Amino acid sequence: MIPIIDVKAGEYLVRLHVDGAESQLGIDTQPESLTFNWYNSPRIVI
């Protein structure tokens, strides 16, 4: 568990950095989507 302090409740993108390696972010690949080409995953709800 990672403590999260003074962060407004909501949905956030998450990126981990472990031993110099970073997790990849997913991208919306649906051309008809309003968020096309935006980062969209992984997400966490606080």
PyMOL Python script that loads the backbone (N, CA, C, O; Angstrom):
from pymol import cmd

cmd.read_pdbstr("""\
ATOM      1  N   MET A   1       0.836  -1.169   0.000  1.00  0.00           N
ATOM      2  CA  MET A   1       0.000   0.000   0.000  1.00  0.00           C
ATOM      3  C   MET A   1       0.885   1.238   0.000  1.00  0.00           C
ATOM      4  O   MET A   1       1.910   1.285   0.681  1.00  0.00           O
ATOM      5  N   ILE A   2       0.479   2.230  -0.766  1.00  0.00           N
ATOM      6  CA  ILE A   2       1.201   3.499  -0.855  1.00  0.00           C
ATOM      7  C   ILE A   2       0.327   4.582  -0.236  1.00  0.00           C
ATOM      8  O   ILE A   2      -0.808   4.773  -0.671  1.00  0.00           O
ATOM      9  N   PRO A   3       0.831   5.296   0.772  1.00  0.00           N
ATOM     10  CA  PRO A   3       0.018   6.348   1.381  1.00  0.00           C
ATOM     11  C   PRO A   3      -0.177   7.517   0.415  1.00  0.00           C
ATOM     12  O   PRO A   3       0.762   7.958  -0.248  1.00  0.00           O
ATOM     13  N   ILE A   4      -1.404   8.004   0.351  1.00  0.00           N
ATOM     14  CA  ILE A   4      -1.731   9.147  -0.505  1.00  0.00           C
ATOM     15  C   ILE A   4      -2.336  10.213   0.401  1.00  0.00           C
ATOM     16  O   ILE A   4      -3.381   9.998   1.016  1.00  0.00           O
ATOM     17  N   ILE A   5      -1.666  11.372   0.478  1.00  0.00           N
ATOM     18  CA  ILE A   5      -2.060  12.423   1.405  1.00  0.00           C
ATOM     19  C   ILE A   5      -2.338  13.716   0.642  1.00  0.00           C
ATOM     20  O   ILE A   5      -1.622  14.055  -0.299  1.00  0.00           O
ATOM     21  N   ASP A   6      -3.375  14.428   1.051  1.00  0.00           N
ATOM     22  CA  ASP A   6      -3.721  15.735   0.487  1.00  0.00           C
ATOM     23  C   ASP A   6      -3.951  15.694  -1.025  1.00  0.00           C
ATOM     24  O   ASP A   6      -3.499  16.583  -1.746  1.00  0.00           O
ATOM     25  N   VAL A   7      -4.647  14.675  -1.499  1.00  0.00           N
ATOM     26  CA  VAL A   7      -4.999  14.559  -2.912  1.00  0.00           C
ATOM     27  C   VAL A   7      -6.516  14.571  -3.024  1.00  0.00           C
ATOM     28  O   VAL A   7      -7.205  13.829  -2.325  1.00  0.00           O
ATOM     29  N   LYS A   8      -7.029  15.414  -3.904  1.00  0.00           N
ATOM     30  CA  LYS A   8      -8.469  15.520  -4.110  1.00  0.00           C
ATOM     31  C   LYS A   8      -9.008  14.202  -4.670  1.00  0.00           C
ATOM     32  O   LYS A   8      -8.391  13.586  -5.539  1.00  0.00           O
ATOM     33  N   ALA A   9     -10.168  13.780  -4.158  1.00  0.00           N
ATOM     34  CA  ALA A   9     -10.796  12.551  -4.646  1.00  0.00           C
ATOM     35  C   ALA A   9     -11.064  12.673  -6.142  1.00  0.00           C
ATOM     36  O   ALA A   9     -11.462  13.731  -6.629  1.00  0.00           O
ATOM     37  N   GLY A  10     -10.843  11.585  -6.857  1.00  0.00           N
ATOM     38  CA  GLY A  10     -11.082  11.588  -8.290  1.00  0.00           C
ATOM     39  C   GLY A  10     -10.404  10.409  -8.963  1.00  0.00           C
ATOM     40  O   GLY A  10      -9.934   9.485  -8.300  1.00  0.00           O
ATOM     41  N   GLU A  11     -10.360  10.450 -10.268  1.00  0.00           N
ATOM     42  CA  GLU A  11      -9.734   9.400 -11.065  1.00  0.00           C
ATOM     43  C   GLU A  11      -8.449   9.954 -11.671  1.00  0.00           C
ATOM     44  O   GLU A  11      -8.442  11.033 -12.263  1.00  0.00           O
ATOM     45  N   TYR A  12      -7.361   9.197 -11.514  1.00  0.00           N
ATOM     46  CA  TYR A  12      -6.047   9.653 -11.938  1.00  0.00           C
ATOM     47  C   TYR A  12      -5.337   8.585 -12.766  1.00  0.00           C
ATOM     48  O   TYR A  12      -5.554   7.389 -12.575  1.00  0.00           O
ATOM     49  N   LEU A  13      -4.483   9.037 -13.691  1.00  0.00           N
ATOM     50  CA  LEU A  13      -3.573   8.118 -14.365  1.00  0.00           C
ATOM     51  C   LEU A  13      -2.463   7.766 -13.383  1.00  0.00           C
ATOM     52  O   LEU A  13      -2.088   8.588 -12.548  1.00  0.00           O
ATOM     53  N   VAL A  14      -1.941   6.559 -13.478  1.00  0.00           N
ATOM     54  CA  VAL A  14      -0.905   6.095 -12.562  1.00  0.00           C
ATOM     55  C   VAL A  14       0.307   5.647 -13.362  1.00  0.00           C
ATOM     56  O   VAL A  14       0.183   4.963 -14.378  1.00  0.00           O
ATOM     57  N   ARG A  15       1.469   6.042 -12.891  1.00  0.00           N
ATOM     58  CA  ARG A  15       2.703   5.582 -13.508  1.00  0.00           C
ATOM     59  C   ARG A  15       3.651   5.187 -12.387  1.00  0.00           C
ATOM     60  O   ARG A  15       3.861   5.953 -11.447  1.00  0.00           O
ATOM     61  N   LEU A  16       4.218   4.005 -12.485  1.00  0.00           N
ATOM     62  CA  LEU A  16       5.144   3.508 -11.472  1.00  0.00           C
ATOM     63  C   LEU A  16       6.577   3.595 -11.969  1.00  0.00           C
ATOM     64  O   LEU A  16       6.845   3.463 -13.163  1.00  0.00           O
ATOM     65  N   HIS A  17       7.479   3.817 -11.046  1.00  0.00           N
ATOM     66  CA  HIS A  17       8.907   3.847 -11.348  1.00  0.00           C
ATOM     67  C   HIS A  17       9.581   2.926 -10.336  1.00  0.00           C
ATOM     68  O   HIS A  17       9.652   3.239  -9.147  1.00  0.00           O
ATOM     69  N   VAL A  18      10.076   1.785 -10.822  1.00  0.00           N
ATOM     70  CA  VAL A  18      10.695   0.788  -9.942  1.00  0.00           C
ATOM     71  C   VAL A  18      12.057   0.395 -10.510  1.00  0.00           C
ATOM     72  O   VAL A  18      12.165  -0.038 -11.657  1.00  0.00           O
ATOM     73  N   ASP A  19      13.079   0.550  -9.699  1.00  0.00           N
ATOM     74  CA  ASP A  19      14.445   0.188 -10.093  1.00  0.00           C
ATOM     75  C   ASP A  19      14.836   0.757 -11.453  1.00  0.00           C
ATOM     76  O   ASP A  19      15.501   0.083 -12.241  1.00  0.00           O
ATOM     77  N   GLY A  20      14.428   1.990 -11.729  1.00  0.00           N
ATOM     78  CA  GLY A  20      14.808   2.655 -12.972  1.00  0.00           C
ATOM     79  C   GLY A  20      13.890   2.376 -14.143  1.00  0.00           C
ATOM     80  O   GLY A  20      14.038   2.990 -15.200  1.00  0.00           O
ATOM     81  N   ALA A  21      12.953   1.473 -13.980  1.00  0.00           N
ATOM     82  CA  ALA A  21      12.019   1.154 -15.062  1.00  0.00           C
ATOM     83  C   ALA A  21      10.679   1.833 -14.796  1.00  0.00           C
ATOM     84  O   ALA A  21      10.182   1.808 -13.670  1.00  0.00           O
ATOM     85  N   GLU A  22      10.091   2.442 -15.833  1.00  0.00           N
ATOM     86  CA  GLU A  22       8.791   3.104 -15.709  1.00  0.00           C
ATOM     87  C   GLU A  22       7.714   2.278 -16.389  1.00  0.00           C
ATOM     88  O   GLU A  22       7.945   1.673 -17.436  1.00  0.00           O
ATOM     89  N   SER A  23       6.533   2.259 -15.781  1.00  0.00           N
ATOM     90  CA  SER A  23       5.405   1.588 -16.415  1.00  0.00           C
ATOM     91  C   SER A  23       4.953   2.416 -17.616  1.00  0.00           C
ATOM     92  O   SER A  23       5.126   3.634 -17.646  1.00  0.00           O
ATOM     93  N   GLN A  24       4.382   1.749 -18.586  1.00  0.00           N
ATOM     94  CA  GLN A  24       3.900   2.439 -19.786  1.00  0.00           C
ATOM     95  C   GLN A  24       2.475   2.930 -19.572  1.00  0.00           C
ATOM     96  O   GLN A  24       1.691   2.310 -18.855  1.00  0.00           O
ATOM     97  N   LEU A  25       2.154   4.052 -20.204  1.00  0.00           N
ATOM     98  CA  LEU A  25       0.792   4.552 -20.196  1.00  0.00           C
ATOM     99  C   LEU A  25       0.097   4.094 -21.472  1.00  0.00           C
ATOM    100  O   LEU A  25       0.704   4.061 -22.543  1.00  0.00           O
ATOM    101  N   GLY A  26      -1.190   3.738 -21.349  1.00  0.00           N
ATOM    102  CA  GLY A  26      -1.973   3.354 -22.513  1.00  0.00           C
ATOM    103  C   GLY A  26      -2.519   4.586 -23.212  1.00  0.00           C
ATOM    104  O   GLY A  26      -2.700   5.631 -22.587  1.00  0.00           O
ATOM    105  N   ILE A  27      -2.780   4.466 -24.504  1.00  0.00           N
ATOM    106  CA  ILE A  27      -3.298   5.571 -25.302  1.00  0.00           C
ATOM    107  C   ILE A  27      -4.614   5.160 -25.938  1.00  0.00           C
ATOM    108  O   ILE A  27      -4.754   4.036 -26.422  1.00  0.00           O
ATOM    109  N   ASP A  28      -5.581   6.076 -25.936  1.00  0.00           N
ATOM    110  CA  ASP A  28      -6.873   5.841 -26.586  1.00  0.00           C
ATOM    111  C   ASP A  28      -6.653   5.773 -28.095  1.00  0.00           C
ATOM    112  O   ASP A  28      -6.216   6.746 -28.708  1.00  0.00           O
ATOM    113  N   THR A  29      -6.954   4.630 -28.684  1.00  0.00           N
ATOM    114  CA  THR A  29      -6.709   4.422 -30.111  1.00  0.00           C
ATOM    115  C   THR A  29      -7.985   4.413 -30.950  1.00  0.00           C
ATOM    116  O   THR A  29      -7.951   4.061 -32.130  1.00  0.00           O
ATOM    117  N   GLN A  30      -9.109   4.798 -30.346  1.00  0.00           N
ATOM    118  CA  GLN A  30     -10.384   4.824 -31.064  1.00  0.00           C
ATOM    119  C   GLN A  30     -10.556   6.189 -31.737  1.00  0.00           C
ATOM    120  O   GLN A  30     -10.810   7.174 -31.043  1.00  0.00           O
ATOM    121  N   PRO A  31     -10.426   6.280 -33.069  1.00  0.00           N
ATOM    122  CA  PRO A  31     -10.490   7.575 -33.766  1.00  0.00           C
ATOM    123  C   PRO A  31     -11.766   8.371 -33.493  1.00  0.00           C
ATOM    124  O   PRO A  31     -11.734   9.602 -33.519  1.00  0.00           O
ATOM    125  N   GLU A  32     -12.884   7.697 -33.233  1.00  0.00           N
ATOM    126  CA  GLU A  32     -14.146   8.402 -33.001  1.00  0.00           C
ATOM    127  C   GLU A  32     -14.295   8.894 -31.562  1.00  0.00           C
ATOM    128  O   GLU A  32     -15.256   9.598 -31.252  1.00  0.00           O
ATOM    129  N   SER A  33     -13.372   8.539 -30.689  1.00  0.00           N
ATOM    130  CA  SER A  33     -13.428   8.924 -29.280  1.00  0.00           C
ATOM    131  C   SER A  33     -13.056  10.390 -29.101  1.00  0.00           C
ATOM    132  O   SER A  33     -12.217  10.921 -29.828  1.00  0.00           O
ATOM    133  N   LEU A  34     -13.692  11.041 -28.121  1.00  0.00           N
ATOM    134  CA  LEU A  34     -13.356  12.432 -27.808  1.00  0.00           C
ATOM    135  C   LEU A  34     -11.966  12.561 -27.197  1.00  0.00           C
ATOM    136  O   LEU A  34     -11.389  13.648 -27.172  1.00  0.00           O
ATOM    137  N   THR A  35     -11.430  11.441 -26.704  1.00  0.00           N
ATOM    138  CA  THR A  35     -10.096  11.459 -26.098  1.00  0.00           C
ATOM    139  C   THR A  35      -9.076  10.709 -26.962  1.00  0.00           C
ATOM    140  O   THR A  35      -8.085  10.199 -26.440  1.00  0.00           O
ATOM    141  N   PHE A  36      -9.304  10.639 -28.256  1.00  0.00           N
ATOM    142  CA  PHE A  36      -8.396   9.954 -29.184  1.00  0.00           C
ATOM    143  C   PHE A  36      -6.979  10.501 -29.028  1.00  0.00           C
ATOM    144  O   PHE A  36      -6.760  11.712 -29.011  1.00  0.00           O
ATOM    145  N   ASN A  37      -6.027   9.581 -28.915  1.00  0.00           N
ATOM    146  CA  ASN A  37      -4.591   9.866 -28.758  1.00  0.00           C
ATOM    147  C   ASN A  37      -4.222  10.435 -27.389  1.00  0.00           C
ATOM    148  O   ASN A  37      -3.091  10.884 -27.205  1.00  0.00           O
ATOM    149  N   TRP A  38      -5.133  10.430 -26.436  1.00  0.00           N
ATOM    150  CA  TRP A  38      -4.826  10.855 -25.075  1.00  0.00           C
ATOM    151  C   TRP A  38      -4.409   9.626 -24.274  1.00  0.00           C
ATOM    152  O   TRP A  38      -4.835   8.509 -24.569  1.00  0.00           O
ATOM    153  N   TYR A  39      -3.572   9.840 -23.256  1.00  0.00           N
ATOM    154  CA  TYR A  39      -3.273   8.762 -22.322  1.00  0.00           C
ATOM    155  C   TYR A  39      -4.542   8.415 -21.561  1.00  0.00           C
ATOM    156  O   TYR A  39      -5.278   9.307 -21.140  1.00  0.00           O
ATOM    157  N   ASN A  40      -4.808   7.098 -21.377  1.00  0.00           N
ATOM    158  CA  ASN A  40      -6.059   6.705 -20.720  1.00  0.00           C
ATOM    159  C   ASN A  40      -5.918   5.563 -19.719  1.00  0.00           C
ATOM    160  O   ASN A  40      -6.912   5.182 -19.100  1.00  0.00           O
ATOM    161  N   SER A  41      -4.741   5.012 -19.539  1.00  0.00           N
ATOM    162  CA  SER A  41      -4.590   3.919 -18.592  1.00  0.00           C
ATOM    163  C   SER A  41      -3.118   3.764 -18.213  1.00  0.00           C
ATOM    164  O   SER A  41      -2.242   4.236 -18.937  1.00  0.00           O
ATOM    165  N   PRO A  42      -2.843   3.116 -17.100  1.00  0.00           N
ATOM    166  CA  PRO A  42      -3.753   2.610 -16.076  1.00  0.00           C
ATOM    167  C   PRO A  42      -4.283   3.756 -15.214  1.00  0.00           C
ATOM    168  O   PRO A  42      -3.656   4.810 -15.104  1.00  0.00           O
ATOM    169  N   ARG A  43      -5.446   3.530 -14.607  1.00  0.00           N
ATOM    170  CA  ARG A  43      -6.113   4.547 -13.788  1.00  0.00           C
ATOM    171  C   ARG A  43      -6.325   4.035 -12.369  1.00  0.00           C
ATOM    172  O   ARG A  43      -6.381   2.831 -12.117  1.00  0.00           O
ATOM    173  N   ILE A  44      -6.440   4.982 -11.461  1.00  0.00           N
ATOM    174  CA  ILE A  44      -6.764   4.661 -10.066  1.00  0.00           C
ATOM    175  C   ILE A  44      -7.822   5.648  -9.598  1.00  0.00           C
ATOM    176  O   ILE A  44      -7.813   6.813  -9.997  1.00  0.00           O
ATOM    177  N   VAL A  45      -8.723   5.188  -8.761  1.00  0.00           N
ATOM    178  CA  VAL A  45      -9.737   6.045  -8.174  1.00  0.00           C
ATOM    179  C   VAL A  45      -9.400   6.262  -6.705  1.00  0.00           C
ATOM    180  O   VAL A  45      -9.211   5.310  -5.947  1.00  0.00           O
ATOM    181  N   ILE A  46      -9.331   7.518  -6.323  1.00  0.00           N
ATOM    182  CA  ILE A  46      -9.010   7.870  -4.940  1.00  0.00           C
ATOM    183  C   ILE A  46     -10.263   8.465  -4.310  1.00  0.00           C
ATOM    184  O   ILE A  46     -10.245   8.842  -3.138  1.00  0.00           O
TER     185      ILE A  46
END
""", "prot")
cmd.dss("prot")
cmd.show_as("cartoon", "prot")
cmd.util.cbc("prot")
cmd.orient("prot")
